[in-house]
Amino acid sequence: MSAARQWQWLDRRRPEPGSNALGPIGVHFTQNYLHLAQLETRGNSDIRMRSHVSLAYAESRVDLLATPGAVGKLIRRGMREGNFRGRKVVSAMPPEQVRIMSVSYPASADDNAARSIAKLMADRVDGPLTDYVIDYVPIRMNSYDGDRLALVAVSRLDHANSYLDGLAAAGLHVDFLEIGPLAIKRLISAGAAANKRDHVFVVNVGEVTSNLTTISGDRLLADHKIQFGETLILNAVATSLDLATSVASDLILANGLDPAQSRIDFGGGSFDTNVAATLVEIVRPEFLRLSRELDRAFRFADSESHGNSHKKIIVVGGITQWRGATALLESLTKTPVECLGRHHMPFAGKSEDVADISDEQAAEMSTVVGLALRGMLDDE
């Protein structure tokens, strides 16, 4: 397969832009669940949730995805339970199989962006370029410093083929294979409260690392991994207080990270302001690390938009269940912080669509809803 042909490998899966009455089926494998979602527009073109299903794995995601037949079986079960229509899907590669980076490339008139980026990536991957699937999203098209900027996603071809084989085993046709940050950008941009002048910084908190996605209006500016995670925080508490990590988790859930929280507001129980104050002092260094990463993201976003935008932080992940965690982050960053939830869904105004979805479930489904939105927005 030639390099030129390889470069178009993902592009063949791009659907024609436009608004569809029935959207594609979003397919996303999170750490513990397979999520399927399908949206539709009715009458006044408002987006509504048509169907969604979440299925837990019987094994780890890595083991599941290594067996296309098992992937196909699980998807077929979800398709039956959700009564989905059609076979066209939009999906995202699992994060451990995708490397995402910002790449600066020369804005020369005699070369196109794809070829310029391909030349640069040839020196950044192991082995020939034809062993990889590469796609990119332009970030800066205007060249005021001689260079343009793109967010580039790289995955090994064998990983991409194996993943697609699993979807094909369920009888599905992949309209597009994209990266999770694009789906998150689409979801945030389609939300009822979206503002094209806003800078939004989405922190998807994992166990040891987290993803920090920078969105400006309807543009995806950056996405990178940072050293911040739930396990790191719990280990800090466990080490400091000589506890097991499970006990440290229970301690945070019982007392939170806000000493000013009243016992009544907290729901009674074993809440202790002194314990909460101690926990805050222990976890502060971890949150300061996140705050510094966010500050760097703030400066980059401002440099791309001349610093005229309002900022807000949206947090996804287990720490959103820790009372006071977002307040602590807000105090350190001096920036509004909120948890991703039902109100960020594009159909949030329709109570019947969110009646059976909790904020925690909405956060878990955020990427798959963003995938299912592809092709349903007027600006795509």
Secondary structure, 3 states (H helix, E strand, C coil): CCHHHHHCCCHHHCCCCCCCCEEEEEEEECCCEEEEEEEEEECCCEEEEEEEEEEECCCCHHHHHCCHHHHHHHHHHHHHHHCCCCCEEEEECCHHHCEEEEEEEECCCCCCHHHHHHHHHCCCCCCCHHHEEEEEEEEECCCCCCEEEEEEEEEEHHHHHHHHHHHHCCCCEEEEEECHHHHHHHHHHHCCCCCCCCEEEEEEEECCCEEEEEEECCEEEEEEEECCEHHHHHHHHHHHHCCCHHHHHHHHHHHCCCCCCCHHHHCCCCCCHHHHHHHHHHHHHHHHHHHHHHHHHHHHHHHHHCCCCCEEEEEECHHHHCCCHHHHHHHHHCCCEEECCHHHCCCCCCHHHHCCCCHHHHHHCHHHHHHHCCCCCCCC
